[in-house]
Amino acid sequence: MELITKARAWARGNSVINPPPELSLYSKCKEFHCLPDAGGWYDQSHHVCKTFSIISAIEAEEQAKKNKKK
């Protein structure tokens, strides 16, 4: 639950104090256009795939809300 709450705040552009490690990893991977482990998406651990998918969905949802307000 903490991951979702903090991911939502991060996706809204708010600074997140003590982000969960998964959110920090997602942010760095997004910044550097890479994945945490060598290879492609299917070479990543199940945990990484699941967590990144959740954060990505939250990010897309917040972007959609932002676009709707325009």
C-alpha positions in Angstrom: 0.0 0.0 0.0 2.9 2.4 0.8 4.3 1.8 -2.7 1.0 2.8 -4.3 0.6 5.9 -2.2 4.1 7.1 -2.8 4.0 6.2 -6.5 0.9 8.2 -6.9 2.5 11.2 -5.2 5.6 10.8 -7.3 3.5 10.6 -10.5 1.8 13.8 -9.5 5.2 15.5 -9.4 5.4 15.7 -5.6 8.7 14.9 -3.9 8.6 11.7 -2.0 10.5 11.3 1.2 12.0 7.9 1.8 10.6 6.3 -1.4 10.3 2.5 -1.5 13.3 0.9 -3.2 11.1 -0.2 -6.1 10.0 3.4 -6.8 13.6 4.6 -6.7 14.7 1.8 -9.1 11.8 2.5 -11.4 12.7 6.2 -11.4 16.3 5.6 -12.2 15.5 3.1 -14.9 13.1 5.5 -16.5 15.7 8.3 -16.3 18.4 6.2 -17.9 16.2 4.3 -20.3 17.3 0.9 -19.0 16.1 -2.1 -17.1 17.7 -3.2 -13.8 19.1 -6.5 -15.1 20.7 -7.4 -18.4 18.4 -8.5 -21.2 14.9 -7.5 -22.1 11.6 -7.3 -20.2 11.2 -11.1 -19.9 14.7 -11.4 -18.5 13.7 -9.4 -15.4 12.4 -10.9 -12.2 8.7 -11.4 -11.7 8.8 -8.9 -8.8 10.4 -6.2 -11.0 7.9 -6.8 -13.8 4.9 -6.7 -11.5 6.1 -3.7 -9.6 7.1 -1.7 -12.6 3.8 -2.5 -14.3 1.9 -1.2 -11.2 4.0 2.0 -11.1 3.6 2.5 -14.8 -0.1 2.1 -14.6 -0.3 4.6 -11.8 1.8 7.1 -13.8 -0.5 6.6 -16.8 -3.6 7.1 -14.7 -2.2 10.4 -13.2 -1.2 11.6 -16.6 -4.7 10.9 -18.0 -6.2 12.9 -15.1 -3.9 15.7 -15.8 -4.7 15.7 -19.5 -8.5 15.6 -18.7 -8.2 18.8 -16.7 -6.7 20.7 -19.6 
